[in-house]
Amino acid sequence: MKIEVVKFYPFELPGRRGGLVGYADVKLGDLILIRMVRLLRNKYGGYYVQMPSLQMGDRSYDVVEVLSKELLEEIRRKVVDYYREEVKI
């Protein structure tokens, strides 16, 4: 399945080592568009993604859940590569 980052919304705060880097809209083939996938950096400099979630009261509920670890890793890789090539200076 072809995975494509359609748009990236940078949200990096200067001087922070970890935390939110930005949001991405990710297209899976020509079938599904997932908006607002979060790209986060951990305190060691690595990156990970979080799928969209909905906050209700003190609980958070997943809106999108990727059941395949391989697909989630491919999405992460595409978003990180896009960020490094197109956004990060």
Contact map, one row per residue, 1 for C-alpha under 8 A:
11100000000000000000000000011000000000000000000000000000000000000000000000000000000000000
11110000000000000000000000011000000000000000000000000000000000000000000000000000000000000
11111000000000000000000001111000000000000000000000000000000000000000000001100100000000000
01111100000000000000000001111000000000000000000000000000000000000000000000000100000000000
00111111000000000000000111100000000000000000000000000000000000000000000000000110010000000
00011111000000000000000111100000000000000000000000000000000000000000000000000000000000000
00001111100000000000000111000000000000000000000000000000000000000000000000000000000000000
00001111110000000000011110000000000000000000000000000000000000000000000000000000001000000
00000011111000000000011100000000000000000000000000000000000000000000000000000000000000000
00000001111100000000111000000000000000000000000000000000000000000000000000000000000000100
00000000111110000001111000000000000000000000000000000000000000000000000000000000000000000
00000000011111010001110000000000000000000000000000000000000000000000000000000000000000000
00000000001111110000100000000000000000000000000000000000000000000000000000000000000000000
00000000000111110000000000000000000000000000000000000000000000000000000000000000000000000
00000000000011111000000000000000000000000000000000000000000000000000000000000000000000000
00000000000111111110000000000000000000000000000000000000000000000000000000000000000000000
00000000000000111110000000000000000000001110100000000000000000000000000000000000000000000
00000000000000011111000000000000000000011111100000000000000000000000000000000000000000000
00000000000000011111100000000000000000011110000000000000000000000000000000000000000000000
00000000001100000111110000000000000001111000000000000000000000000000000000000000000000000
00000000011110000011111000000000000001111000000000000000000000000000000000000000000000000
00000001111100000001111100000000000001110000000000000000000000000000000000000000000000000
00000001111000000000111110000000000111100000000000000000000000000000000000000000000000000
00001111100000000000011111000000001111100000000000000000000000000000000000000010000000000
00001111000000000000001111100000111110000000000000000000000000000000000000000000000000000
00111110000000000000000111110000111010000000000000000000000000000000000000100000000000000
00111100000000000000000011111111110000000000000000000000000000000000000000000000000000000
11110000000000000000000001111111110000000000000000000000000000000000000000000000000000000
11110000000000000000000000111111000000000000000000000000000000000000000000000000000000000
00000000000000000000000000111111000000000000000000000000000000000000000000000000000000000
00000000000000000000000000111111100000000000000000000000000000000000000000000000000000000
00000000000000000000000000111111110000000000000000000000000000000000000000000000000000000
00000000000000000000000011110011111000000000000000000000000000000000000000000000000000000
00000000000000000000000011110001111110000000000000000000000000010000000000000000000000000
00000000000000000000000111000000111110000000000000010000000000000000000000000000000000000
00000000000000000000001110000000011111000000000000110000000000000000000000000000000000000
00000000000000000000001111000000011111100000000011110000000000000000000000000000000000000
00000000000000000001111100000000000111110000000011110000000000000000000000000000000000000
00000000000000000001111100000000000011111000001111000000000000000000000000000011000000000
00000000000000000111110000000000000001111100001111000000000000000000000000000000000000000
00000000000000001111100000000000000000111111111100000000000000000000000000000000000000000
00000000000000001110000000000000000000011111111100000000000000000000000000000000000000000
00000000000000001110000000000000000000001111110000000000000000000000000000000000000000000
00000000000000000100000000000000000000001111110000000000000000000000000000000000000000000
00000000000000001100000000000000000000001111111000000000000000000000000000000000000000000
00000000000000000000000000000000000000001111111100000000000000000000000000000000000000000
00000000000000000000000000000000000000111100111110000000000000000000000000010001000000000
00000000000000000000000000000000000000111100011111000000000000000000000000010000000000000
00000000000000000000000000000000000011110000001111100000000000000000000000010000000000000
00000000000000000000000000000000000011110000000111110000000000000000000000000000000000000
00000000000000000000000000000000000111000000000011111000000001111000000000000000000000000
00000000000000000000000000000000001111000000000001111100000001110000000000000000000000000
00000000000000000000000000000000000000000000000000111110000111110000000000000000000000000
00000000000000000000000000000000000000000000000000011111000111100000000000000000000000000
00000000000000000000000000000000000000000000000000001111111110000000000000000000000000000
00000000000000000000000000000000000000000000000000000111111110000000000000000000000000000
00000000000000000000000000000000000000000000000000000011111100000000000000000000000000000
00000000000000000000000000000000000000000000000000000011111100000000000000000000000000000
00000000000000000000000000000000000000000000000000000011111110000000000000000000000000000
00000000000000000000000000000000000000000000000000001111111111000000000000000000000000000
00000000000000000000000000000000000000000000000000001111001111100000000000000000000000000
00000000000000000000000000000000000000000000000000111100000111111000000000000000000000000
00000000000000000000000000000000000000000000000000111100000011111000000000000000000000000
00000000000000000000000000000000010000000000000000111000000001111100000000000000000000000
00000000000000000000000000000000000000000000000000100000000001111110000000000000000000000
00000000000000000000000000000000000000000000000000000000000000011111101100000000000000000
00000000000000000000000000000000000000000000000000000000000000001111100100000000000000000
00000000000000000000000000000000000000000000000000000000000000000111111100000000000000000
00000000000000000000000000000000000000000000000000000000000000000111111110000000000000000
00000000000000000000000000000000000000000000000000000000000000000001111111000000000000000
00000000000000000000000000000000000000000000000000000000000000000101111111100000000000000
00000000000000000000000000000000000000000000000000000000000000000111111111110000000000000
00000000000000000000000000000000000000000000000000000000000000000000111111111000000000000
00100000000000000000000000000000000000000000000000000000000000000000011111111100000000000
00100000000000000000000001000000000000000000000000000000000000000000001111111110000000000
00000000000000000000000000000000000000000000001110000000000000000000000111111111000000000
00000000000000000000000000000000000000000000000000000000000000000000000011111111100000000
00111000000000000000000000000000000000000000000000000000000000000000000001111111110000000
00001000000000000000000100000000000000100000000000000000000000000000000000111111111000000
00000000000000000000000000000000000000100000001000000000000000000000000000011111111100000
00000000000000000000000000000000000000000000000000000000000000000000000000001111111110000
00001000000000000000000000000000000000000000000000000000000000000000000000000111111111100
00000001000000000000000000000000000000000000000000000000000000000000000000000011111111110
00000000000000000000000000000000000000000000000000000000000000000000000000000001111111111
00000000000000000000000000000000000000000000000000000000000000000000000000000000111111110
00000000000000000000000000000000000000000000000000000000000000000000000000000000011111110
00000000010000000000000000000000000000000000000000000000000000000000000000000000011111111
00000000000000000000000000000000000000000000000000000000000000000000000000000000001111111
00000000000000000000000000000000000000000000000000000000000000000000000000000000000100111
